Amino acid sequence: MMTVEDLKYKLDKLKNDHRMVHQEMECLMEKPLYDQLAVQRLKKRKLLLKDEILKLQKQLFPDIIA
């Protein structure tokens, strides 16, 4: 089982990866004729990272019903 510190580290890494993919997408799309397939792959990667981020956030900060 992962410790809270491990989860936070992994969460920070995933958030950083998400930012990097976003920046890479923006750089590609600035060009008049950009590789649409590459952008689609990056979008898919970005969504997968977002799902992982949300999953880890739920583990770290579970919903508490009052």
C-alpha positions in Angstrom: 0.0 0.0 0.0 1.2 3.5 -0.9 1.8 6.1 1.8 0.3 9.5 1.7 3.6 10.9 0.8 3.9 8.4 -2.1 0.4 9.4 -3.3 1.2 13.1 -3.1 4.5 12.6 -5.0 2.7 10.6 -7.8 -0.1 13.2 -7.9 2.5 16.0 -8.4 4.2 14.1 -11.1 0.9 13.4 -12.9 0.0 17.1 -12.7 3.3 18.0 -14.1 3.0 15.5 -17.0 -0.5 16.9 -17.7 0.9 20.4 -18.0 3.7 19.3 -20.2 1.3 17.5 -22.6 -0.9 20.6 -22.7 2.1 22.8 -23.6 3.2 20.3 -26.3 -0.3 20.4 -27.7 -0.4 24.2 -27.8 3.0 24.3 -29.5 1.9 21.9 -32.2 -1.4 23.7 -32.8 0.3 27.1 -33.2 1.6 25.9 -36.6 -0.6 26.6 -39.6 -0.4 22.9 -40.8 0.0 20.8 -37.7 -0.1 17.0 -37.3 -3.7 16.4 -36.3 -3.0 12.8 -35.4 -0.3 13.8 -33.0 -2.6 16.3 -31.4 -5.3 13.6 -31.0 -2.8 11.3 -29.3 -1.8 14.1 -27.0 -5.4 14.8 -26.1 -6.0 11.1 -25.3 -2.9 11.1 -23.2 -4.0 14.3 -21.4 -7.4 12.7 -20.6 -5.8 9.6 -19.3 -3.6 11.7 -17.0 -6.6 13.7 -15.8 -8.4 10.5 -14.9 -5.4 9.3 -12.9 -5.2 12.7 -11.2 -8.8 12.5 -10.2 -8.4 8.9 -8.9 -5.5 9.9 -6.7 -7.2 13.0 -5.5 -10.1 10.8 -4.4 -7.7 8.6 -2.5 -6.0 11.5 -0.8 -9.2 13.6 -0.2 -12.2 11.3 0.1 -15.7 12.7 0.1 -16.8 13.0 3.7 -20.6 12.9 4.1 -21.5 15.2 7.0 
